Amino acid sequence: VLSFQPSIAPTKVLLVPLSKNADFDPLVKRLDYKLSDLGIEAKVDASSVSIGKRYSRNDEMGTPLSITVDFQSIKDATFTLRDRDTTKQ
């Protein structure tokens, strides 16, 4: 795991849709645009591997934060924030 300080990490936030369900697309795009407007570099990982593998891959690249979009997000626009260093959500 590369433990870059968030200020120097090449990608600051990983956006992780829980599945390839098309209902997640508008939320992920909206988050990506908002982060971009704030000048925060984000990356979307919508691959078909498990969420744990996606977290692990991006931890290795030094991405400090992950935002997970899940089925609850569709209902009430809440998201799960995960910290790379503590893995707390």
N, C-alpha and C positions, 0 to 999 in steps of 0.2 A: 504494500500500500504506500503510495506516495502521499505524504502528509503535508502538502503545500499549505501555507497560510492562504485563506480564502482570497486575500487581495492579489496574490500572484498566481493562483490556479488558472490554467488556460480556460477551463470551463468551470463556471461557478455553480451551475445547477443542472441536474439531470432530471428530465421530465419522463416519468415512467407510467404509461397507461397499463393497467393491470391485465388487459387482454386486447385483442384486436377488434373488439366490439366497436362498430362505427359510431355508437353513441358517445364514445370517449373523444372522438376527433375534434368536435367544436371546443370542448373544454381545454384540451391539450393545445390547440392552436391559439386560443385566447390567452392562456398562460404564457405561451411562447412569445406572443406579440407584446404582452404587458412587460415581461422581463426585458425584451429587446428595447422597448421604449424607455425603460429605466437604465439602459446601458449594461445590463447583466447578461453575460454570455451563457446561454443555455443550450442543451442538446437533448433531443428526443430519442429514447431507445424503445422502439415498439417491436423489437424482435420477438420471436416466438419462444425463446428460452425462458426458463423460470425467472421470477422476479429476483430471487437470491443471486442467480448468476449475473443478472444485469447490474445489480448493486455491486457485486464483487468486481466485475469488469471495470466499472467506473471508479470504484475505490482505488483500484490499481493505477488508474490514470490521474488520481489526485482530485477528482471532483468532490468538493466539500459537502454539498447538499443535494438531496434528492426530493422531488415532489412526486408522490404517487397519486394517480387518478384512478379511483375505483368506482364500484357501483354506488356507494354512498355519495360520491362526488356528483353523480348525475342527479340524485335526489335533492341535495341541499347545497351544492357548490362548496363543500368542504374537501380538504385535501390532507394527505399525510406528509409531513416534513420529516426527513431522516437525516441525521448528522453522521457523516462518514467516520469521524474519530471515535465517537461513543456508540454508534449504531442505534442510538435511542431514537424513538419516533414520537 
